[in-house]
Amino acid sequence: MRLQSTFIGLAFLATAFSSCSEDDTFKVEEPIGAVINVDMGGDAQDHQVYINLNDSVTTRVANNSWDLALSNGSEFVAKINYAAGAEAATTGINDWSELTSEAIEAAVAMLPGGYQTMEGHVDNPSEFITDTAIPAISSTASDNEIFVIKQNSSATSWALVQVLQENGGYKVITASTDAFDTQEMYTVEKDAMYNFSYVSFESGAVSVEPAKGDWDIAFTQTTARQEGVAVAYKDYIIQNQGVKVALIDELETSVDFASFTEVDLETLNPEFSSSRTTIGSSWRVFDFSTYTYTITPNQFYLIEDLDGNVVKMRITAMLNTEGERGYQQFEYTELQ
């Protein structure tokens, strides 16, 4: 690898406490590797940022640019938009001609916000294609129910959707909750170059994440699960399918970021995880006494890419020079 320097309950805690002190920036006087400045769009963090550690290329995508992610693997899976805080509830009906306003209202009532139990209405962020709010798409059309989708955490946009298998790909049928007698239909073919094909209910197929071999980690907002409640997180880091991550505690290992080498990797033999959320929010901590976030001290990560190359990476800032959140910085370098 060649490097080029270039929602709810506890969700209130994750989103309301968005202001941070100047102490939240971890000072690194002389970076030892490539430095990446992430632009999620400021405190609103209205963009996802995908990063290819092989060439330091970043790809920004607006959170609200997509509604469904459809798996391009052998399985048929539809994921809702975690970055926008989407939620889903079934109407219990599989035929559009039988859909009623009462069924829609009942589904909407399942997504009330507040401190309600929401576990079954959001995807599990740790999983790539399992444990989703919308069950796996069946080859039997009548098994696939029509869902109400709350498209964002502010509940300003709602839609109806049914996903079917068609000719080895997908057929997405969508409508407004207010005018469900008129539906839009989109046909989506599977593309093996990408983990998922993305769909917007307004415009059909859209480009979101890079090809599956062209990114390693991404900064995003997400909806997670905690004790049965949907929890909104900012500054969240996910990893690509097939990428592995290990956390290194400098105090436990007595090896710091700068001096960690391939020899230490062999000696310590740390456990690498393929979970999508290995890093997650572990890189920062919230101080309830000062209502500020700080970067977790004495901690860095090892990231193994799809080709088996390993880099060491640490977060160096979560604010820009004006003290605004949503402009993270990290450095990384290949192990030597």
C-alpha positions in Angstrom: 0.0 0.0 0.0 1.4 3.4 -1.0 0.3 6.4 1.1 0.1 9.9 -0.2 0.0 12.8 2.3 -2.5 14.9 1.0 -32.9 10.5 17.7 -34.5 9.6 20.8 -33.9 9.0 24.5 -30.2 8.8 24.7 -30.2 10.3 21.2 -30.8 13.6 22.9 -27.4 13.3 24.6 -25.7 12.5 21.2 -27.2 15.4 19.4 -28.0 18.1 21.9 -24.6 18.3 23.4 -23.0 19.4 20.1 -20.9 22.2 21.4 -17.3 21.4 22.3 -14.5 23.2 24.0 -11.1 23.9 22.4 -9.6 21.1 24.5 -11.4 18.6 22.2 -8.5 18.9 19.7 -5.7 16.5 20.3 -2.5 18.4 19.4 0.0 16.7 17.1 3.0 18.9 16.4 4.6 16.7 13.8 2.4 14.1 12.1 4.2 11.0 11.1 2.0 10.0 8.2 -0.8 11.1 5.9 -3.2 13.6 7.4 -6.9 13.6 6.3 -9.2 16.5 7.1 -12.8 15.3 7.1 -15.6 17.7 6.1 -19.0 16.4 7.3 -20.6 19.8 6.8 -20.1 21.5 10.1 -22.1 20.9 13.3 -25.1 19.7 11.3 -22.9 16.9 9.9 -25.2 16.6 6.8 -22.7 14.7 4.8 -21.1 11.2 4.9 -17.4 11.0 4.0 -15.9 7.8 2.6 -12.1 7.5 2.7 -9.8 5.3 0.7 -6.6 4.9 2.8 -4.6 3.6 -0.1 -4.6 7.0 -1.9 -6.1 9.4 0.7 -9.2 10.1 -1.6 -12.3 11.2 0.2 -15.9 11.1 -1.2 -18.6 13.3 0.3 -22.3 12.4 0.0 -25.3 14.3 1.3 -27.1 12.4 4.0 -30.5 13.0 2.5 -29.5 12.0 -1.1 -30.7 8.4 -0.7 -33.5 6.4 1.0 -32.6 2.7 0.5 -29.4 0.7 0.1 -30.0 -2.6 -1.8 -27.5 -5.3 -1.4 -25.6 -6.4 -4.5 -24.5 -9.7 -3.0 -26.3 -13.1 -3.4 -28.9 -12.1 -0.8 -31.7 -9.6 -1.3 -31.6 -7.0 1.5 -32.9 -3.4 1.8 -31.4 -1.0 4.3 -32.9 2.3 5.3 -30.9 5.6 5.6 -29.1 5.5 8.9 -27.3 8.7 8.1 -30.5 10.6 8.0 -32.1 8.9 11.0 -34.7 7.0 9.0 -37.1 4.5 10.7 -39.4 1.9 9.2 -42.7 0.3 10.3 -44.8 -2.2 8.4 -48.4 -1.6 7.4 -49.0 -5.4 7.5 -50.4 -5.1 3.9 -48.7 -6.5 0.8 -51.2 -5.4 -1.9 -51.4 -1.7 -2.8 -55.0 -2.0 -3.8 -55.8 -3.1 -0.2 -53.8 -0.3 1.5 -55.9 2.1 3.7 -55.3 5.3 5.5 -56.0 3.5 8.7 -53.2 1.0 8.1 -50.8 3.8 7.3 -51.7 5.8 10.4 -51.2 2.7 12.5 -47.7 2.2 11.1 -46.9 5.9 11.6 -48.0 5.5 15.2 -45.2 2.9 15.6 -42.6 5.7 15.0 -43.5 8.3 17.6 -40.0 9.4 18.6 -39.3 10.2 22.3 -38.4 7.5 24.7 -40.3 4.7 22.9 -38.9 1.3 22.1 -37.6 1.5 18.5 -35.3 -1.5 18.2 -37.3 -3.2 15.5 -37.7 0.0 13.4 -34.0 0.8 12.7 -31.2 -1.3 11.2 -28.5 -2.8 13.4 -25.5 -0.6 12.5 -23.0 -3.3 13.4 -24.3 -5.6 10.7 -23.8 -5.3 7.0 -26.8 -7.2 5.6 -28.6 -8.8 8.6 -30.9 -7.6 11.4 -32.6 -4.9 9.3 -35.8 -3.1 9.9 -37.2 -4.3 6.6 -37.0 -8.1 6.5 -34.9 -9.8 3.8 -36.7 -9.5 0.4 -38.6 -12.7 -0.5 -38.8 -14.2 -4.0 -42.5 -14.6 -3.2 -43.9 -11.1 -3.9 -46.8 -11.5 -1.5 -44.4 -12.0 1.4 -43.0 -8.5 1.0 -45.1 -6.0 2.9 -45.5 -2.2 2.3 -43.6 -0.2 4.8 -44.0 3.4 6.1 -40.6 5.1 6.1 -39.8 8.1 8.3 -37.1 9.5 6.0 -35.3 11.6 8.6 -35.0 12.1 12.3 -36.9 15.4 12.2 -39.9 13.6 10.8 -40.4 16.1 8.0 -40.6 13.5 5.2 -42.6 10.3 5.1 -43.0 7.7 2.3 -44.4 4.3 1.6 -42.2 1.6 0.0 -42.4 -2.0 -1.0 -39.3 -3.9 -2.3 -39.6 -6.9 -4.5 -37.2 -9.3 -6.3 -37.3 -8.9 -10.1 -35.1 -10.5 -12.7 -32.2 -11.1 -10.3 -32.4 -7.5 -9.1 -35.0 -5.4 -7.3 -38.2 -3.5 -8.0 -38.9 -0.6 -5.7 -42.5 0.7 -5.4 -42.9 3.9 -3.6 -45.7 6.4 -2.9 -46.5 9.4 -0.7 -48.4 8.6 2.5 -51.0 11.3 1.5 -51.5 10.1 -2.1 -50.8 6.3 -2.0 -53.1 5.5 -4.9 -50.3 6.7 -7.2 -47.0 4.9 -7.1 -43.6 5.3 -8.6 -41.6 2.2 -9.6 -37.9 1.8 -10.0 -36.0 -1.2 -11.3 -32.6 -1.7 -9.9 -30.0 -4.2 -11.3 -27.3 -5.7 -9.0 -23.8 -4.3 -9.6 -21.0 -6.6 -8.3 -18.6 -3.6 -8.3 -20.5 -2.1 -5.3 -21.7 -3.4 -1.9 -25.0 -1.7 -2.4 -27.1 0.1 -5.0 -28.8 3.2 -3.7 -32.2 4.5 -4.4 -33.9 7.9 -3.8 -37.7 7.8 -3.6 -37.7 11.0 -5.6 -35.3 10.3 -8.4 -34.5 6.5 -8.4 -30.9 5.2 -8.6 -28.3 7.5 -7.1 -24.5 7.2 -6.5 -23.5 7.0 -2.8 -20.6 4.9 -1.6 -17.6 4.3 -3.8 -16.9 0.9 -5.4 -16.4 -1.7 -2.7 -12.6 -1.9 -3.3 -12.2 1.9 -3.2 -12.9 2.8 0.4 -12.0 1.6 3.9 -13.7 3.7 6.5 -16.4 6.4 6.5 -17.5 9.2 8.9 -21.2 9.4 9.2 -24.2 10.1 11.4 -26.0 6.9 12.3 -28.9 5.5 14.3 -27.8 2.7 16.7 -29.5 0.6 19.3 -29.1 0.9 23.0 -31.3 -1.1 25.4 -34.1 -1.2 22.9 -34.1 2.5 22.1 -32.9 4.1 18.8 -29.9 6.3 19.6 -28.6 9.0 17.3 -24.8 9.4 17.0 -22.7 12.1 15.3 -19.0 11.7 14.5 -19.5 8.0 13.9 -16.9 5.8 12.0 -17.9 2.7 10.1 -15.7 0.3 8.1 -16.2 -1.3 4.8 -17.3 -4.9 4.5 -14.2 -7.1 4.6 -12.0 -4.4 6.4 -10.8 -5.4 9.8 -10.0 -3.1 12.8 -8.2 -3.6 16.1 -8.1 -1.1 19.0 -4.7 -0.5 20.6 -4.5 1.0 24.2 -1.1 2.6 24.6 -1.3 2.2 28.4 -2.1 -1.5 28.3 0.5 -2.3 25.6 3.2 0.1 26.6 3.6 1.0 22.9 2.7 4.4 21.6 1.3 5.3 18.2 4.6 6.7 16.8 6.7 3.7 17.7 4.2 0.9 16.9 5.7 -1.3 14.2 5.1 -4.6 12.4 7.1 -6.3 15.2 4.6 -5.0 17.8 1.8 -6.3 15.6 3.3 -9.8 15.6 4.2 -9.7 19.3 0.8 -8.3 20.6 -1.3 -10.2 18.1 -4.3 -7.9 18.7 -7.8 -9.1 17.9 -9.2 -7.7 14.6 -12.9 -7.2 14.3 -15.0 -7.3 11.1 -17.9 -5.6 12.8 -19.0 -2.5 10.8 -18.9 -0.4 14.0 -15.6 -1.5 15.5 -14.4 2.2 15.8 -17.9 3.7 16.0 -17.9 6.4 18.7 -15.1 4.8 20.8 -12.6 7.5 19.6 -14.3 10.2 21.7 -15.8 10.5 25.2 -18.4 12.8 26.7 -17.7 14.6 30.0 -21.0 15.1 31.8 -19.4 17.6 34.2 -18.3 20.0 31.5 -20.8 19.0 28.7 -17.9 18.6 26.2 -16.4 15.9 24.1 -12.8 14.9 24.2 -10.8 12.6 22.0 -10.2 9.3 23.8 -6.5 9.6 25.0 -3.8 6.9 24.6 -5.8 5.0 22.0 -5.3 4.3 18.3 -6.5 1.8 15.7 -5.0 -0.7 13.3 -6.9 -1.0 10.0 -6.4 -4.0 7.7 -7.7 -3.3 4.2 -9.2 -5.7 1.7 -5.7 -6.5 0.4 -4.3 -7.4 3.8 -2.3 -4.2 4.2 -2.3 -2.8 7.8 -2.1 0.9 8.7 -2.1 2.5 12.1 -4.5 5.4 12.6 -5.4 7.9 15.3 -7.9 10.8 15.5 -6.2 14.1 16.0 -9.1 16.6 16.0 -12.9 16.8 16.0 -13.2 20.5 15.5 -11.9 23.0 12.9 -9.8 26.1 13.8 -13.0 28.0 14.6 -14.1 25.4 17.1 -16.9 24.0 15.0 -17.8 20.4 15.2 -18.0 18.2 12.1 -14.5 18.8 10.8 -12.5 15.8 12.1 -8.9 15.1 11.4 -6.9 11.9 11.6 -3.5 10.7 10.6 -2.4 7.3 9.5 0.7 5.5 8.1 1.4 2.0 6.9 3.1 -0.3 9.4 6.8 -0.7 8.9 
